[in-house]
Amino acid sequence: MRLTRILLSAVLATLLLSPCAHAADEPVDLKSANYEYSFLSGYGITHRDFGDTRTQVQTFDMIGRFGWFLSQELGSGCWYQGRHEFLIELPLHLTVDQESFHVGSSRVSR
């Protein structure tokens, strides 16, 4: 029940914030941008009796990320084309099974 409430809140927030992001005053030029930010989310579920899995576990992940570009575009037209960036990610991982509810942040971050 809690996971359903959390998922619905996340979907509602995404739908309500999308027009705000779309209504930017100036067009975005990624080649001259100084920073970027985004919000990522995902959902996953295990399946009972698939391999050694005996219980069903549902997960929901949210990641807020913010990056500062450190250089101009390098390697134009090459496979390694891109910009150096300092990236910070703040993950939140929610796990739900039949017996417990767990909220925590991921141990691994970029």
N, C-alpha and C positions, 0 to 999 in steps of 0.2 A: 504494500500500500504506500509506504514511504517513497519507494523508488518511482512509482507511478506519479506521485505528486511532484517529485524532483524533475522527472523527465518532462512533465507538462509545463512546469515553471521554466525550464531551460528552453523549450520550444517557443513558449509565449514570449520570453525575453528576446530570443533571436528574431522572431517576427516583428516585435515592436521596435527593436533597435535597427533593423535593416533600412527603413526609410531614412533614419538619421545619418547613416553612413552614406547612403546614396545621394543625399542632399548637400554634398560638399560644394562650397562656393567656387573653388578653382579646380580645373582639371588636374588629374594626378599625372606627374611625369616621374616614372620610376628611375630614370637615369640621373636625375638631379635631386631625388629625395634624400633627406638627412636621416630619417628613421622610418620604421614601419611597425605596426602592431596588428594583432589578430586574436581571435578567440576560436579555438578548435574544440570540437566535442565528438564523442563517439559512444557506441553502445555495443555490448557483446553478451553472448549467452553460451553456456556449455550445454551439451545434450546428454541426458542420462543414458547409460549403457553404451556409450560410444567409447571404445577402448576401456580404460580402467575407471572411467568416470561413473560415480554412483549417485551423485547429487547434482542438482541443477543450480548453477551459480550465475547470477546476472551482474554485469559490470557496466558502469557509466563513467566516462572520463571527460574531464574538462581541462583545457590547457589555455592559460592566458600567456601570450608571448609578446615581447617587445624587443626590437632590434635597432641598433645604431649602425649605420653604414660607415665604414672606416676608409673606404677608397672609392675612386671612380670606377667605371666598368673596365675590366681587364679582359684581354683575349677576344676582342670583338670578332665574331665569325668562326671561332674555334670551339671545340668540344668543351673546353674549360672556361668558357665565357661566364662572367659574373662579377660580383663585387664582394670584397671582404666585409664581414658584418660581425658585430658583437651582439650575441643573442641571449636573452634571458627568458626562460620558460618557467611558469609556475603551475605545476600539474596538481589536479585533485582527482583522486581515484575512489569511486564508491563501489563497494561490493556487497551484494545481497544474496543470502541463501536462506533456507527454510528456518534455521535456528538462530541466526544472528544477523546483525547489520553492522558493517564496518565502513568507516570513513577515514581516509588517510591520504597522504601525499606520496607520490612515487619516490623510490630511493634513487632512481636513475634520472638524471636530467642532462641535457646537452651542455 
